[in-house]
Amino acid sequence: DKGGHKHFMAKEIAEQPGVIGQAISHYLSDRGEIMLPDGGIDFTKVDRITMVACGTASYACMTAKYWFEQIARIPVEVDVASEFRYREPPIPDRTLAVFVSQSGETADTLAALRYCDGKAQSILSVINVPESSIARESDLALPIYAGVEVGVASTKAFTCQLTVLLLLVLKAANDRGVLDDAALADHISALRGLPSVINTALEQNDMMRSAAYKLSSARDVLFLGRGQMFPLALEGALKLKEISYIHAEAYASGELKHGPIALVDEEVPVVVLAPKDALFDKTVSNMQEVMARKGKVILVSDADGLSEASHGVWESIEMPKVADILAPILYAIPAQLLAYHTAVAKGTDVDQPRNLAKSVTVE
Ligand code: F6R
């Protein structure tokens, strides 16, 4: 049942404020403490984290790497499962291995988990299906409470993965004594406001539809982001190619001048994900390099960012202002809706894109 929407993907995008709110409340006590099942993880005994996943779930891991390193000060390595499993990396003592998977059945991710079994200190998974193989074979499985996801392109599972990973990071940081109770309480109160902020972002649907209409005639699209927005740029590019079949690539903004800027001309739209944070000015200077080469910029930012930098852009999309650490979850919305409306404009099969399966249980 598509609940009045044209596609499951649209329904699942719209469900995000509700399911994110549920995920948050499952992990918070009335007193605002973060609770993990089964006694959780002793983060004071963890020296490093290895995170492994495929596709969109691997971008959730990449985002969590920025959070774990900046907020909890734990070094993190991220890899896609198909590479990790055959690389057979050494796993040092006191390594926590984390596997992220919506289905919990992805063959490469499961094989990577089995490789870590007996080597890592503990195996944690972040899954949507609690009875899945990955959940069963983990020491601790954290459900994301997204509900059934039907659309092949992952949407609400991604933002719920990010939400649960952020709670895990905050817990780790507090347990390790690098985030005091007052700062933790501030982050948690911001997090409780996230569903309503996501709602506000969803209300910008018309802006995203009109930008997407312009994207639908492009042959190639670039996505740029810096810091924690880089994985979101990757997610935006993946969503666009998988459902609209438009070639899209994402780069860390600072990498542009090391090669990809050669692609930019007046035919190439460039989507720039840039909330007004500490890295904003750097990203904007990369964006201006694109505009100097006649690239058509779609700038996604908040009101402050747009008033500072939207002069001369092709399209601008306004996101509400949020605490820095929440920006990756919020900016998933424009990444999803740009791809969705582009696919609808092109008339592709949004929920069942060609050549793709929802759950990849073979290698
Ligand atoms: C993209 C997408 C895929 C999955 C990947 C992992 O929209 O859905 O990239 O994220 O196949 O699947 P799970 O999370 O089930 O392991």
Residues whose N, C-alpha, C, O or C-beta is under 5 A from the ligand:
A	BS01	F6R	C54 G55 T56 A57 V100 S101 Q102 S103 G104 T106 V152 A153 S154 K358
